Amino acid sequence: MILETQNLTKQFDGKGGFKDVNISIDSGMVFGFLGPNGAGKSTFVKTMVGLLHPTSGFGWINGFSIGTIESKRQIGFLPENFKYYDWMTGKELMKFHAELYKMKNPYKKIEELLDLVKLKGHENKKIKNYSKGMQQRIGLAIALLNDPEVIFLDEPTSALDPVGRIDVREIIKRLKDDGKTVFLNSHLLSEVEMVCDEVAIINHGHVIAEGKLENLLSKNTYVEMVISDYDSELIEKISKLAYDIVFKDGKLTFKIKDKDSIPEIAKIVVDSGAKLYQLNSKTSSLEDLFINIVGKDEDVC
Amino acid sequence: MLTITKYTIKEMIKKRAFLLIAILTVGYLFIYGYGLSLAFHSSNSFTGNVPDIGKILLESQLLSAGLYFSNFIVAFLIVLTSVGAVSGDVESGAIYALLYKPLKRYGYVLGKFIGLGIIITVYSTLLFLSVIGLNIAFGTKVYLELGNILRALFFFDLGPVVLLSLVIASSSIMSTVNTGVLAVMTYGIAMIGGILEQMGSFSTDATSQGLSNVGIITSLILPTDVIFRKMNAELLTQNTGLSFLAQGPFGGTSQPSPYMFVYIAFYICFLLYYGARKFEKRDL
């Protein structure tokens, strides 16, 4: 595991933050950390990168305890509320951060990263003259300066236009291809869905769902069937493999827990003598899943 | 730490505030020099072959006043440039991109202190030498020897370092506004305490002892004023033995004991240690 936490907790006077978070992330993964505003996402990231001290529990990055100099050598971080010294030019800012890493000859790397984040030609402008999006791009370049094993991106596209968002997505994919681990903190669900392998959903400081994205989504597969000549016995058989069964306008719709149930249900229908005219399966989006899980959690709270 | 020091110095130089300070300082020195030229050449300073003592006293007071207000300017420069040294980065969020890196937090605090300390010491030295230079250029009759000047310069530069240590420690713990209030108030208290102590030194009754005690207490809170008095005494009386030259509101009649300088060394180290330690444990 490149990143692991054990009952990691950060509370502010017993409130806010997050509690008992247990997460394990394999190397080379893009991990999405989702949650509504104030759920504890940024607090978790700040704790992982050593800006906040945990109240209790443990966390490791590449085997090193969080907050230590060794663990900090493994990471890159793009903060949500980014702000850089605006009296510097883009290139000076990169050089300053390279010097903080004690990089011997950073110029080639700086050029490479400026090119990656598409700021070539703007490197000699002062940061105070950068747009918000440009500042976010330079922040991303800074986060990658030390060639980190784990990159924490806290809302990395919040200030970017659609083209910028695509660029960031491409960069994340490239990092994954290079074997890097990306921890993506975002509430842009479509973005997470496009790039993440695994996700965790946090609400009120607690992780309420975690796993591979495809597994989480497959739990919410809807099936729509158009059948005729069926009887109650058939419905009873289907209900053993499905739930939330609704019959409306000649269509039978239900949810299944496992995609492998679909051929089994089709066989049951055909074997029962009913006529099967149409069968569609639709996997819910991350947004559906998120609303479903967070909504239920809100009901509980 | 050295990177933070280097870029703290760069920031001070690059920011226009520094240029403004330089221009205003030249203006201040010009007015001071003009005042000296009027005062020094208003009448003949010799009565036959004997220097006029009253004239020397006036010139020593002008020198002390020049240094006193220069010291005041340096103090305000510290307050204006350094109150947000650490807290400003925390409040703006610039700290997030710095301290997730393999950089010790105490290294960041000390780097800021050293960087600002270098800039302020250079400025303070230039201001001190300019004031002394103007007095010499206009033909002061106050005896100024190189040894005295260098010893006085040491104490003139020490005061700002003490104030800076308080400001950096406070900035590492509190907000920029609170640090500003703390710095101005403690500096003011030290200044008033110093003046009261000077007044107390003129007589020997119980009231004067009380005034001296007030001065000692305020010197313990912030020893900038007592350092200035020591500087003044080093410059004006140590060689000549003419203690009256260091009298007056800006003078250094009341001398701190050597233990006070042990306390000052401890004061700087303790504040930096305490500020850095608190900052280490702070949630950002």
Interface residues (C-beta under 8 A of the other chain):
Chain A: F12 K46 V49 G50 L51 L52 H53 I69 E70 K72 R73 I75 F77 P79 N81 F82 K83 Y84 Y85 W87 F96 H97 E99 L100 Y101 G139 I142 N146
Chain B: T3 K6 Y7 E11 K14 K15 S92 G93 A94 I95 Y96 A97 L98 L99 Y100 K101 P102 L103 K104 K281 D283 L284
